[in-house]
């Protein structure tokens, strides 16, 4: 049919009267059947292995624990009643029940301690680097070794021309960390003074009991104990979202859905504009754009990689926005946010990259070529719509090569860094911190958290 480039591989380039058309259709049908058959076979194997694992007795604390939110107050304040409820309902019984407590100050102190510890580690690493440099200079020049000055912290108000309270930075951060640890220990020993939250962690003796609890209606009241999560990891839980009431979470969900629809409309317009740029070869046939007819550089840029690259950049910005919406919506686990993000992002990919890009570009080209000849519309649909699919192939190719480049960096560049001389980075006990040069005088006045920025 005379098509060039990637369009030569599409079904639109096959003559309708040729026998090759049926070969193309047959290969397509066999590919679909093979993919579906493979998926069904793998699901059967997965289901068998999963049931064997749930009933084998091999379990961990996280696998046999569920997070239950939106617990009614009558049950939340009675540990024995809650324990008896789940112990009699599921096989194996309950090991322990942990009712979550609300303590904003405790969370603030824990975050503050972590920041102080990180800052202390950075100071110690930087000071160790300075000491090593001073020792090397002393050995090379045969002068006596003189340790560098330790960093200090200015306490209280900083008033010019007056002496401020000066304190060793190491002693200062150690004393502040000890204060935080003392408060955390006192709070842990007096947990009854903290306010109970309408959520709890229930640890079962059998893993299958946890999965049964996640699929059981636990209360007859609307939204009561309706959210049950399995395989709970404390680091995966968004503790601040556990305090959100079920009605507020439902309203936030509606608002998030409306914003998502608005994003779909916005991305649809952007995708349609980018798809129209691909058909610049048809656009130059109009009088207003004939100046571009002999400019092969411009035609090549706008009909090749530029639209697909811009669309890939737009789609890469989308996950951050959707992730924020799901978090504000009241999702209680980070892993659940990622799973729901995949669902919405998949819908975006199908709608914008596949449907909108195909139909917008093909409709634009059909409209240009059928000006003055409406009878050719049916014939153009048979040829132009398959050609428009090649734009999706280009977008997929960009994504594949991007992932390949990322894997190359992880496999080649990152391991090579380990063998480079340590100048900008250093390994410490808890985290790899930057061994950067810190000033000898630090500000320790006011809120300590301001020094962590």
C-alpha positions in Angstrom: 0.0 0.0 0.0 3.1 2.3 -0.1 3.5 3.0 3.6 6.9 3.7 5.0 8.6 3.6 8.4 6.8 1.7 11.2 3.5 2.1 9.3 4.7 -0.6 6.9 4.2 -3.1 9.7 0.6 -2.2 10.3 -2.5 -4.0 9.0 -3.4 -0.7 7.1 -0.5 -1.4 4.8 -2.0 -4.7 3.6 -4.2 -4.8 0.5 -7.8 -5.8 1.5 -7.8 -8.2 -1.5 -4.6 -9.9 -0.6 -4.3 -13.2 1.3 -1.7 -11.6 3.6 -4.6 -9.9 5.3 -5.9 -13.1 6.7 -2.3 -14.1 7.9 -2.2 -10.8 9.7 -5.5 -11.3 11.4 -4.7 -15.0 12.2 -1.4 -14.1 13.9 -3.2 -11.4 15.9 -6.0 -13.8 17.1 -3.5 -16.6 18.0 -1.4 -14.1 20.0 -4.5 -13.1 22.0 -5.5 -16.7 22.7 -1.9 -17.6 23.8 -1.7 -14.6 26.2 -5.1 -15.4 27.8 -4.2 -19.1 28.1 -0.9 -18.3 29.8 -2.6 -16.0 32.2 -5.2 -18.5 33.2 -2.6 -21.2 33.6 -0.4 -19.0 35.8 -3.4 -18.0 38.0 -4.2 -21.7 38.6 -0.7 -22.3 39.8 -0.7 -19.2 41.9 -4.0 -20.1 43.6 -2.8 -23.6 44.4 0.5 -22.3 45.9 -1.3 -19.6 47.9 -3.8 -22.0 49.5 -1.0 -24.4 50.3 1.0 -21.6 52.0 -2.0 -20.3 54.0 -2.8 -23.7 55.4 0.8 -25.0 55.9 1.4 -23.3 59.2 4.4 -21.3 58.0 3.6 -17.8 59.1 5.2 -14.5 60.3 3.9 -11.9 62.7 3.1 -9.5 59.8 1.4 -12.2 57.7 -1.0 -13.2 60.6 -1.8 -9.6 61.6 -4.6 -7.4 60.3 -5.2 -3.7 60.7 -8.9 -2.9 61.5 -10.0 0.7 61.3 -13.3 2.5 62.1 -13.9 0.4 65.2 -17.0 1.5 67.2 -16.4 3.2 70.6 -18.2 0.5 72.5 -15.7 -2.1 71.3 -12.7 0.1 71.2 -12.7 0.8 74.9 -13.1 -2.9 75.9 -10.0 -5.0 75.3 -11.5 -8.2 76.6 -14.6 -7.9 74.5 -12.6 -7.2 71.4 -10.3 -10.2 72.1 -13.3 -12.5 72.7 -15.0 -11.3 69.5 -12.2 -12.3 67.1 -11.0 -15.3 69.2 -14.3 -17.1 68.8 -14.9 -16.1 65.2 -11.9 -17.4 63.4 -9.8 -20.6 63.5 -6.8 -20.8 65.7 -7.9 -17.9 67.9 -6.3 -14.5 68.6 -2.7 -14.1 69.9 -2.8 -10.4 70.8 -4.9 -7.3 70.2 -3.2 -3.9 70.1 -5.4 -0.8 70.2 -3.7 2.1 68.6 -3.1 5.2 70.7 -3.1 8.9 69.6 0.0 10.9 70.6 0.9 13.8 68.3 3.7 14.9 70.7 5.2 11.4 70.8 5.4 11.3 67.0 6.9 14.8 67.0 9.6 13.7 69.6 10.4 10.6 67.6 10.9 12.5 64.4 12.9 15.1 66.3 15.2 12.4 67.7 15.7 10.9 64.3 16.7 14.3 62.9 19.0 15.0 65.8 20.7 11.6 65.3 21.2 12.2 61.6 22.7 15.6 62.3 25.0 14.2 64.9 26.1 11.4 62.5 26.8 14.0 59.8 28.9 16.1 62.2 30.9 13.1 63.4 31.6 12.0 59.8 32.7 15.5 58.8 34.9 15.8 61.8 36.4 12.4 61.2 37.3 13.5 57.6 38.9 16.7 59.0 40.9 14.7 61.5 42.1 12.4 58.7 43.2 15.3 56.5 45.0 16.9 59.4 46.8 13.6 60.2 47.9 13.2 56.6 49.2 16.7 56.5 51.1 16.2 59.7 52.8 13.0 58.4 53.7 14.6 55.1 55.2 17.8 56.7 56.6 16.1 59.8 54.9 18.7 62.0 53.1 17.5 65.2 49.5 16.5 64.7 47.0 19.1 65.9 43.4 18.0 66.0 40.9 20.4 64.3 38.6 22.5 66.4 35.3 20.8 67.3 32.0 22.4 66.1 30.2 24.5 68.7 26.6 25.5 69.1 25.4 28.9 70.1 22.6 28.7 72.7 19.9 31.3 73.5 19.4 34.6 71.8 22.2 35.8 69.5 22.8 39.5 70.6 25.6 41.3 68.8 28.7 42.4 70.8 27.5 40.2 73.8 28.8 36.8 74.8 26.5 34.0 73.9 26.2 30.6 75.5 28.7 28.4 73.6 28.4 24.6 73.8 30.2 21.7 72.2 28.0 20.5 69.3 28.6 16.8 70.0 27.6 17.2 73.7 24.7 19.4 72.7 23.1 16.9 70.3 23.8 13.9 72.6 22.1 15.7 75.5 19.1 16.5 73.3 18.8 12.9 72.1 18.9 11.7 75.7 16.0 14.0 76.5 14.0 12.6 73.6 14.8 9.1 74.6 13.7 9.8 78.2 10.4 11.2 77.1 9.8 8.2 74.7 10.6 5.7 77.5 8.3 7.5 80.0 5.4 7.6 77.4 5.9 3.9 76.6 5.7 3.0 80.3 2.4 5.0 80.7 0.5 4.1 77.6 -2.9 4.2 79.4 -2.7 8.0 79.5 -2.8 8.2 75.7 -6.1 8.6 73.9 -7.4 5.5 72.1 -7.9 5.5 68.3 -10.7 3.7 66.5 -8.3 1.2 65.0 -6.4 -1.8 66.2 -3.9 -4.4 65.2 -5.1 -8.0 65.7 -2.5 -10.8 65.6 -4.0 -14.3 64.9 -2.3 -17.6 65.6 -2.9 -18.8 62.0 -2.3 -16.9 58.8 -5.6 -18.2 57.2 -7.5 -16.6 60.1 -6.1 -13.2 59.1 -7.2 -13.6 55.5 -10.7 -14.8 56.6 -11.0 -11.7 58.8 -10.2 -9.5 55.8 -13.1 -11.0 53.8 -15.7 -11.1 56.6 -18.4 -8.5 57.5 -17.4 -7.8 61.1 -20.2 -5.4 62.1 -23.7 -4.7 60.9 -23.4 -0.9 61.2 -22.5 1.0 58.0 -18.7 1.6 57.5 -18.0 0.1 60.9 -14.9 -2.1 60.8 -15.2 -2.2 57.0 -11.6 -1.6 56.3 -9.4 -4.6 57.1 -5.8 -4.8 55.8 -3.6 -7.9 55.9 0.2 -8.3 55.9 0.5 -5.2 58.1 4.0 -3.6 58.5 4.2 -0.7 61.0 6.4 1.2 58.6 3.8 0.8 55.9 0.9 2.3 57.9 0.0 6.0 57.6 -0.9 6.6 61.2 -2.3 10.0 60.8 -5.0 8.7 58.4 -6.3 6.2 61.0 -7.9 9.1 62.8 -10.1 10.1 59.9 -13.8 9.2 60.3 -15.4 6.9 57.8 -17.8 9.6 56.6 -15.0 12.1 56.1 -13.0 9.5 54.2 -16.0 8.8 52.0 -16.4 12.6 51.2 -12.7 12.9 50.5 -12.9 9.9 48.2 -15.6 11.7 46.2 -13.6 14.9 46.0 -10.5 12.9 44.9 -12.6 11.2 42.2 -13.8 14.5 40.8 -10.3 15.9 40.7 -9.1 12.7 38.9 -11.9 13.2 36.3 -10.7 16.8 35.8 -7.1 15.5 35.3 -8.4 13.1 32.7 -10.1 15.9 30.8 -6.9 18.0 31.0 -4.6 15.2 29.9 -7.1 14.4 27.1 -6.8 17.9 25.6 -3.0 17.8 25.9 -2.8 14.3 24.3 -5.1 15.4 21.4 -2.9 18.4 20.7 0.3 16.3 20.8 -1.3 13.6 18.6 -2.2 16.2 16.0 1.4 17.2 15.7 2.3 13.7 14.5 0.1 14.3 11.4 2.1 17.3 10.2 2.6 15.6 6.9 -1.1 16.1 6.2 -1.1 19.6 7.8 1.5 20.9 5.3 -1.0 20.3 2.5 -3.0 23.3 3.7 -1.9 26.7 2.3 -1.2 28.2 5.8 1.5 25.5 6.5 3.1 25.0 3.0 6.2 26.8 4.2 7.1 23.7 6.1 6.8 21.4 3.2 10.5 21.4 2.2 11.8 21.8 5.8 12.6 18.1 6.5 14.2 19.0 9.9 11.0 20.5 11.3 8.8 17.8 9.8 11.1 15.1 11.2 11.1 16.5 14.7 7.3 17.1 14.9 6.3 13.8 13.2 8.9 11.7 15.1 10.0 11.6 18.7 9.0 15.1 20.0 5.2 14.4 20.6 5.9 11.0 22.1 8.7 12.4 24.3 6.5 15.3 25.6 3.6 12.9 26.2 6.0 10.6 28.2 7.1 13.6 30.3 3.4 14.5 31.0 2.6 11.0 32.0 5.6 10.8 34.3 4.3 13.9 36.2 0.9 12.2 36.8 1.8 9.6 39.4 3.0 12.2 41.9 -0.4 14.0 41.7 -2.4 10.8 42.0 -0.3 9.6 44.9 -1.0 12.9 46.8 -4.7 12.6 46.1 -4.9 9.1 47.4 -3.0 10.1 50.6 -5.3 13.0 51.3 -8.2 10.8 50.6 -7.5 8.9 53.8 -5.8 5.7 52.6 -4.2 4.0 55.6 -1.3 2.2 54.0 1.5 3.2 51.6 1.3 -0.1 49.7 -2.4 0.4 49.2 -1.7 3.9 47.8 0.7 2.3 45.3 -1.8 -0.4 44.3 -4.6 2.1 43.8 -2.2 4.4 41.9 -1.6 1.5 39.5 -5.3 1.2 38.8 -5.8 4.9 38.1 -2.6 5.2 36.1 -3.6 2.2 34.0 -6.9 3.9 33.1 -5.0 7.1 32.2 -2.6 5.1 30.0 -5.4 3.3 28.1 -7.6 6.4 27.7 -4.9 9.0 26.8 -2.1 7.1 25.2 -4.1 4.5 23.4 -7.7 5.7 22.7 -7.3 9.5 22.6 -4.0 9.5 20.7 -5.3 7.0 18.1 -8.6 8.6 17.4 -7.5 12.2 17.6 -4.6 11.8 15.2 -6.6 9.6 12.7 -9.7 11.8 12.8 -7.4 14.9 12.1 -5.8 13.2 9.1 -9.1 11.9 7.8 -10.6 15.4 8.0 -7.7 17.0 6.1 -7.7 14.4 3.3 -11.5 14.3 2.9 -11.9 18.0 2.3 -13.9 18.3 -0.8 -14.2 14.5 -1.1 -16.6 13.2 1.6 -17.0 9.8 -0.1 -13.4 8.9 0.8 -14.1 8.9 4.6 -14.9 5.2 4.8 -11.8 4.3 2.8 -9.6 6.5 4.9 -10.9 5.0 8.1 -9.6 1.6 7.0 -6.1 2.9 6.3 -5.5 5.8 8.7 -6.7 4.3 12.0 -4.2 1.4 11.8 -1.4 3.9 10.9 -2.2 6.0 13.9 -1.5 3.0 16.2 2.2 3.4 15.3 2.3 6.4 17.6 1.5 4.1 20.5 4.4 1.8 19.4 6.7 4.8 19.5 5.6 5.8 23.0 6.0 2.2 24.2 9.5 2.1 22.6 10.5 5.3 24.5 9.3 3.8 27.8 11.2 0.5 27.1 14.5 2.3 26.3 14.0 4.6 29.4 13.6 1.6 31.7 16.6 -0.1 30.0 18.7 3.0 30.7 17.6 3.1 34.3 18.6 -0.6 34.7 21.9 0.1 33.1 22.6 2.9 35.6 21.7 0.6 38.5 23.8 -2.3 37.3 26.9 -0.5 36.1 27.1 3.0 37.5 25.9 2.5 41.1 28.3 -0.5 41.8 31.2 1.5 40.4 30.6 4.3 43.0 31.6 1.8 45.7 35.1 1.6 44.4 35.6 5.4 44.0 37.7 7.3 46.7 35.4 8.5 49.5 35.3 12.3 49.2 31.7 13.3 49.0 30.2 10.3 50.7 30.9 8.1 53.7 29.3 5.1 55.2 28.1 5.4 58.8 26.5 3.0 61.1 22.8 3.8 60.3 22.7 5.6 57.0 25.1 6.8 54.3 25.4 10.5 55.1 27.1 13.2 53.2 30.6 13.9 54.5 30.2 17.6 53.8 32.1 20.4 55.4 30.1 21.8 58.3 30.7 25.3 59.8 32.5 25.3 63.2 29.7 27.4 64.7 26.1 26.2 64.6 22.9 27.9 65.8 21.2 26.0 68.6 18.7 28.6 69.6 14.9 28.2 69.4 13.3 25.1 68.0 15.8 22.4 67.3 13.9 21.2 64.3 15.0 24.4 62.5 18.6 23.2 62.5 17.7 20.0 60.6 16.9 21.7 57.3 
